[in-house]
Amino acid sequence: MTDAAPAVVADGLTKRFGSFTAVDRLSLDIAKGEVVGFIGPNGAGKSTRIRMLCGLLQPSAGRAMVAGFDVGRAPEAVRAHIGYMSQKFSLYGDLTVRENLRFFGGLYRVPRRDIEERTRDAVAMAGLEGREDALVGTLAGRWKQRLALGCAILHRPPVLFLDEPTSGVEPEARRRFWSLIHHLASKQVTILVSTHYMDEAEYCNRIALINAGRLVAIGSPGELRQRALGGTLYELDCETLGAAIAALHQAPEVVDAAIFGDKLHVLVSDGADALLPFLARQGIAAGRPHRITPSLEDVFVQLVTHPANGSARP
């Protein structure tokens, strides 16, 4: 990252569809070479944010600048200076790898003298050497994913938008894809990526937690953990989860409690010594609590439940 002007700036960016507000007053700055993740559940408004910042959707209110261009006033200029990879692969299955790359090179107006070199670079990045003449429709999902990224950066855009790029891809392929993302960021490409995988937030310089159209909080994973949790987190085994969580919400030392899979995560203001005796008095048996490091899912739950803790700011 550098101290130069931000690559992306949003100020009160809003999108309404009739009476429904999909994006509610988004404000943030993103530096050159920064990787920022829009993290949140399906339907939170992540894709709508990205489509507005790409100049694909006209904002209802507010404004944004991407790569130095106003998304509302100059959407075509914005699109010429960004790369965009949508949720669904936009590749043509009945064309070969090479033909897809040449096609997208033409769409992005890559100079003819550069197209062959950039095609070779994209093939190498995707790990598809020797498969240049294979039909894209015959490739596995992980290869399509990397090829789609190669197509999106043929014109060397300074800003790259990735909308749910790892959806439906196996974990190992997701990790390798993130290695490619960080390689691009090391070359001062600014990257915004949306995902509903909380574990992927750890790969981002900063994460913007999105819920119900609003920016709940933004910061590095470490900053958000520190900001969100006002106590110590414990994991608790208990057979009667519903009864236990209802009881724990009444315990004076418990800040919050939530169900995670078949266990409880309990946030306490002090130690956990009083938890088991408290539950026993309610007729609820539980295993010994274990102190755990909070996941970003824990952080998300806390910030959605107690939004004041997030202090969402650029």
N, C-alpha and C positions, 0 to 999 in steps of 0.2 A: 504494500500500500504506500501511497505517496501523500504529500501535503498539497497537491494540486487541487483544482476545483473538483467538486464531486461529479461522478459520472452519471448519477441518478439523483434527482431531487423531486420529492412529492410534497405538496403543501395543500392539505385539506381535500385531497382527491376523493371524490365521491361518485358512486354509480347507483342509480335507482332504476328499477324496472317496475313502472307503475307505482304502487304503494310500498313495494318491497325494496329495502336498501341493501344491496349486495356488498357494497364497500362504503364504509362510514368514516369519512374524514381521515384518510390515510396521510400521515406526514412522516417523512424520513429522508435522510441523506445517505448515499452510498458512495464510498471512495473508489477511486480507480484501483483495480486489482483486488478488490474485496469480494469474498464469497458470502452472500447473505441468503439465508433460507427462510422461505415463508412456510411455517409449520402449523398444521392444524388439521382437524378432522375434515372428512369429505363434506362439501357444502358450506365450508366456512368463508368462502369468497377468495381463495388463493388464486384460482385460475382467472377470475374476473380482474383482479389486480394486475396480473401479468399481461392480460390482453389489453388493458388500458395503457399500461406503460409501453407496450409495443406499438401503440397507435392503431390497434385493431378495434377498439371500442372507444367511442367518444365519451368523455367524462360528463356527468351531470352537473358537477360543481368542482371547484378547486382547480389546480393546475399541476403539471409535472414537466420537468426537463430531463431528457434522456440523450446522452452524448451531445449535449449542447443544443438540442432542438425541443421545441414545445410540442407535446403530444397532442394537444388540442388544435393547435394552429398549423402544425407542419407534420402531420402523421406520416406522409410519404417519405419525408427526409429522415424521420426516426427509423422507419422500416429499412431504409437503405444503409443505416449505420448500426444495425443490430443483427444478431443471430437469434433464431427462435426455433425451439424444438418443442412440439406440442405433445399432449398426452398420448395421442395415437400416432404411430409412425406414419409420416407423410411420404414414405418411399413408395416407389412403383414396383410391385412384385413381379410384373412381367417384363421388367427391364433388368439388365445386368448391373452389377456393382459399378462398373465403369460408366455405363450409360446413365445411371442415376446421378453420379457425381458430375458428369458433363452437363446433364440437364439442369441441375441446380446451379452449376457454375454459370450457365447462360442466364438463368433467372436473376442471379445476383450480379450479373454484368461483370464477371471476372474477365480481365483482358485475355484475349486468345493466346497471347504469348506466355501467359502464366498458368493456363488451365491444366496442362499436362503435369507440370511440377506439383501443383496443388492437389491434383488427383492422386499422384503417387504419395504425397504426404498424408492425405486422408486415408488411403488404403493402408499405409504403414501404421498410422495411429489406431485404426480399427483392428489391426492384426489380420487383415484379409489378403496378404500377399499370396499370390497363386490362385486366388478366387475372384479375380477381377471380372472374369467372364461368366461367373455363376449368376443365375437368376436370383434376385433378392428374395422372391417368394419362397425359395428353398432354404434360406438361411435360418438358423436358430435365433431366438429372440435377442440373445446377448450380442450377436453380430449385427443384427438390424439396429440395435440401440447405438452401438458405436458408430456404425455407418451414418445413422441419422445425425449424430453429433458432428461427424466429419462434413456432411453436407451443410450443416448450419454455420460452419466457420470457414467455408471456402473463400469468402470474400474478406477474411481477416477483420471481423467486426470488433469494435472496442468494448461492446456490451453484449452479453449473451443471456438469453432468457430460456430456462429449462422448466417446462411445465409437467410435473410428475414424470420425470424421465425414467425412473427406475420402477415404475408400477408394473407388477407382474413379472419382474426379473428376479432370479434366484439371488440369495445373499452374496455369494462369492462374486457374481457378475456385478452386483451393486458396488461392492468395495473397489473392484477394478475400475468401474466407471468413475467413481469419485477420485481415483488417482489421476485420471485424465482431466477432470475438472480442475484439480489443484495444479496440474502442469500448465493449463491455460492461464490460471490466475497468476502463476509465477511470471508470465509474460505480460502482466498488467491488463489482462482482460477482466472486466468486471462481470460477475456472474450472479444472477438471481435464480434461485431454484426453489420450486414448490414441491412439497412432499407431505404425505401423511404418516411417514415412517419417523417416529420420534428419535430412533437411534441415529438417523442420518444427520440430525441437527449437530451432533458432535463434530462433523466434518466441516462445519461452517465457521467463518470468523465471527459472524453474528447471526442470531436467529430472531425472526419476527414472529411471535406467537399470535396466531389469528383465531378468533372465535366469533361466530355469529356476525360476520362482517366487520368486526372491529379489531384494531391492533391492540392486543392485550398488554404486550411488553416487547421490548427489543433490547438486545445486549448479547454479549458473549455467553456461551453455556455456563461458564463459571460465575459471571456477574449475575445471571438470572437465578442460579442456585442460591447465591448469597442473599439476593434481594427478596426471594420468595419465601424462604423457610425461616420462620421465627422460632426454631426449636430444634430438637433432635429427632431423627426418624428411626422408627423401629418396625421390624416385620414380625407378625404374630400369626401363629397357626391356631385355627379355631374352627370347630365343626359347624357351629351355628353362626354363620357370618352375619346374617341379618340382625339377629338379636344382639350380637356382640357390638356391631357398629352403632346400633341405636343406643346401647348402654354407654359406650365410650364417648359419644357426643355429650353425655351429661357429666363426665368425669372432670373435675376442676383442673387437673394438670394436662388434659388433652387439648391441644390446639386444633387438631383436625384428625379425621380417620376416614379411610377410603378402602374399598375392596379392589385388590389387584390379583386377578386370577382366582386361585383358591386360598389366598392369604389376605391378611389385613396389613395396611401400612398406616402406622399411628404416629402422628407428630405430637411430641410432648414438650412442654416448656422446661421440664427438669428431667430427672432420671426416670426410668421405667419401673422402678421397684414397686410402685403402688398399683400397677396395671392388673397383675394377676389377683391380688387380694380384692381389688374393686370388682373385677368380673366374677370372682367366686361368690361375693356377697349377692350378686345378681343371679346366681345359679348357673353360671356359664364357665365351662372348663376351657382352658387354653394352654398352649405350649409356652415355653419360656420365650420372651421377646428377644430378638437379635437386632442389634444396631446395624443399620445399612446406610450405604451412600445413596443419596436421592438420585433417581433417574430424572431425565427431562420430562417424562410423563408425570412424575410426582410434582415437578415444578409447574407444569401446565395446569394440573388439577388445582394447585394452590392459587395460581394467578387468576384462573377463571373464577374460582370460588371467592377469592379476596382480591379483586382487581386493583385496589388501591396500592397493594404491595408492588405491582408491576411498574407503576410510574412510567407508562409507555412514552418514550421520547426517542428521537433520533440519536 
